[in-house]
Amino acid sequence: SGAIKAAETVQGDVRLHAAKVEGIVPVRQIVNDGLILFAQSDYELAAQRFREAMELQQSVSADINDSSTLNSTDDPSSPGYPSCWKDLDSPTIGFDADSSLTVECINNLSLCLLYSGQMRAAVHEMESLIRKDPCEHLTEGMAFNLCTLYELGSDGEECTKRKKRLQRVAKRFFLHDIGVESFRLN
């Protein structure tokens, strides 16, 4: 309770600073709002915040991709090279976020849904994100959490099938950094 109050105070200060500096709400701030709401057991509003953060990330990314055209030079050292292309290899291109923020949002959203009694929706959200880009979104933590949800919501045989399917996706996309223990197969 004391920690939540302290977090709310800090988050209030961040809001004031962000409004003065940028005039827009950073994605991390929305995620932090969701975390505070989650800690207060307001799962429905927390889920809305996590969805809002993911949508904002996607819209910022789409805006950058739409406004960039190759009409100058392909040489990054050239003065005509668009500055927005210099970090195209960054995993957070177009996002005011850490590279793991999308996965963090979906994991937290899934927890909100699970705690609200919507386990199937939680599984669907996680699987949908993985389908969009397995290389970016299928992480060790995501695999572990999704397999945990499979265990909670499926019988033994169905659970094993789903875990093995997820493991095949990881192998197909050469995601060798995901340890076999993440899939929780015995």
Secondary structure, DSSP 8 states (H G I E B T S, - for coil): -HHHHHHHHHHHHHHHHHHHHTSS--HHHHHHHHHHHHHTT-HHHHHHHHHHHHHHHHHHHHHHHHH----S-S-TTSTTS-GGGTTTT-TTTT-SS-TTHHHHHHHHHHHHHHHTT-HHHHHHHHHHHHHH-HHHH--HHHHHHHHHHHHHHS-HHHHHHHHHHHHHHHHHTT-TTS-GGGGT--
